[in-house]
Amino acid sequence: MAPPTRYQVGLLLAQTVVVQAVTFMLRPASAYQALQLDVPASWLGLLGASFAVAPLALAVPAGQAVDRYGERRTALAGAALLAAAGVGFVLLGGTIAGLALASALLGTGHLCAVVAQQALVANATPAGRYDAAFGYYTFAASLGQALGPGLIVLFGGDRPIPDTGAIFLGATVVALPLLATAALLRPSGQHRRATAGRTGGVADLVRTPGVPRALTVSCVVLAAVDVTLVYLPALGAERGIAAGTIGVLLGLRAVASMVSRLLLGRLVAAVGRRRLLIGTVVVSAVGLGALLPPLPFWAMAVVVVVAGLGLGAGQPLTMSFLAESAPPGLRGRAMSLRLTGNRLGQVLIPSTAGFLAAGAGSAGVLACTAVGLAGAAWVATGLHHPARPPAAPPRGGRAE
């Protein structure tokens, strides 16, 4: 397979930016809308979990669809679902049930788009460049995550509760061009070659040494990002901080993640993948834990930047590990398996956080999340750089 052209790489990165911008614009907006509906703080975690419930069951089938039908078709399905989710927020956002339904659509569309994108990066990148490639890919994701909350400032950001109706409508308009960009993506063709023979399945991936640890770390790190998206706005509402200020803080966290991801290839070459993963997870735990006491804006900004630097590296590092471990024809399933663990964390951790919020408040939830990150850093101490997968062909097939 010929390497992707600059046009195709730019197209993939542009689609990644828009997918994340739409998602990270709608998710905080749904939390603000829930607060406007006088939903108790303990229910916010359940609203966050609705984003992950349906995708939790569909993650592995989405990976199988990528491996069987190709990245482009799955990306198209994800784009259509994201647009449908925007419409759902516009039409049904006046009730908590409608918010939950639209959040489930959003999570499913995000899942399909992300699995397709990650599998395309894994299938089109030489084995020795995974850290840099996934660093650039997740850099684009962080750019979208920074733009999404930043757009909240344009829609009544000087108030504690912004104009969520305008945010929902604007995100829907932004999502529509995703259909065109997905249609223009060139699939890797790995799905056609994989059908020539058997390549194993999810059970084989789970038995790969180190994979359970990588999945655990990925799950906790992403859940920590998820908790900040829901409970940082709630913390702002509790302390009377304007929505625009919280949007700036969320944007700073994403920008900090962009910096760590842009430099990921160089950092791995200098420090090593395992040590870098441990260190960045510890840094993110320290950053979130520091939000427990009331802080002035400048101090909150410093703390959020520190947390963002740490949270940014965890996802691409675990992607690189799985891409190197999985054989051709199973990389879509490998990425979907990682996302399954992530979604499981997004169901359990925010739901648990919601119950904690009833007694400990939003600051207590963030502190508990920091403790979870410290545990993930300990798990990562047993994770070692995998050997490059052998070039032997799958049973019944030919080597690439």
Salt bridges, closest charged atoms under 4 A:
ASP67 OD2 - ARG333 NE 2.81
ASP131 OD2 - ARG273 NH2 2.81
ASP204 OD1 - ARG207 NH2 2.77
ASP226 OD1 - ARG27 NH1 2.21
GLU324 OE1 - ARG273 NH1 3.57
GLU324 OE1 - HIS385 ND1 3.95
GLU400 OE1 - ARG193 NE 3.67
